[in-house]
């Protein structure tokens, strides 16, 4: 096997081996297991960095997956109840890398394995108190069916099947429930990791799928995208539960991505920057809320917590920076991604542009409103306040630094040297080069 063939397999199998060894050797000790999962996530970066990778969407998302795994693991408290979610993080990391780094049929296999894993976890953690999760589970089943059809059919049927998979992974109204369910019902640290994993894999599908989709379909996509941008913003404004607010806010921003992609009929490395920034900002906000849940319980009412800026100053600074990044303000990646698409994509509809800008502005309202409630107001003396611990600090600081890098780095850092072409089905894979 040549180096050309070795590195994709090595980058895929490193986290899978890590999950296996953790289950065999570290299962009884949560501290040792978490440390092992972190080390294997770091090690999975090595073959990616050593080989160098070129893909139609650029190399950014492949590097981002191990980083997101590290961040999500650091942000989760060490407890034996979280052991399964740590191992599933490594397992899903391996599957996600496999989707992006392997060609066609092999990539399809890893994508099916990823969707099956997420579906199984959602079924395991389903509760009658959250009946809408059955819709999300059904949509992941639909995405899996799309992968199977794309594998065994020819264009244009294969492209249409890939489209079904893509709209579930990168949420598009009315197929957004799967994404919302993953971010609210997966156990442990998996919601914060899924916030990066699902859109990253989805963009890899989108790059190959979009050029083969008829213009009439992309016209409908642009309409659903505009509706989704407004719907997500309004739903986020109406939420009192933080994870739902963050999820609907992500839907609104990803709808903006869909609109630009439908208008240009392709997805480029600029789209990869926006997907990376939106998903990482979502991941960071979920981890920031996990800090509160760790201290005050999973069912804590955000309206009952206030005045944290004075009692938890480090947390207040980090949450404020994350909020600025998630709102799409400079110098962070969401702003750079939006500006990159806005300045380099055709804008045939001024009304559509107005709707997109309105959804963007709405983000400043619902995100800052949630942050203001947590950080300011009356400081409650009847609850104990503990600032971020080193692992939480590391997770949040890393998220902010990567978001700043996405906003400040030149675009050619993330650009692909491959031409974007309407290749087969879900993925034509990735070319690895030394």
Secondary structure, 3 states (H helix, E strand, C coil): CCHHHHHHHHHHHHHHHHHHHHHHHCCCCHHHHHHHHHHHHHHHHHHHHHHCEECCCCCHHHHHHHHHHHHHHHHCCCCHHHHHHHHHHHHHHHHHHHHHHCCHHHHHHHHHHHHHHHHHHHHHCCCHHHCCHHHHHHHHHHHHHHHHHHHHCCCCHHHHHHHHHHHHHCCCCCCCHHHHHHHHHCCCCHHHHHHHHHHHHHHHHHHHHHCCCCHHHHHHHHHHHHHHHHHHHHHHHHCCCHHHHHHHHHHHHHHHHHHHHHHHCCCCHHHHHHHHHHHHHHHHHHHHHHHHHHHHCCCCCHHHCCCHHHHCHHHHHHHHHHHHHHHCCCCCHHHHHHHHHHHHCCCCCHHHHHHHHHHHHHHHHHHHHHHHHHHCCCCCCCCCCCCCCHHHHHHHHHHHHHHHHHHHCCHHHCCCCCCCCCCCCCCCCCEECC
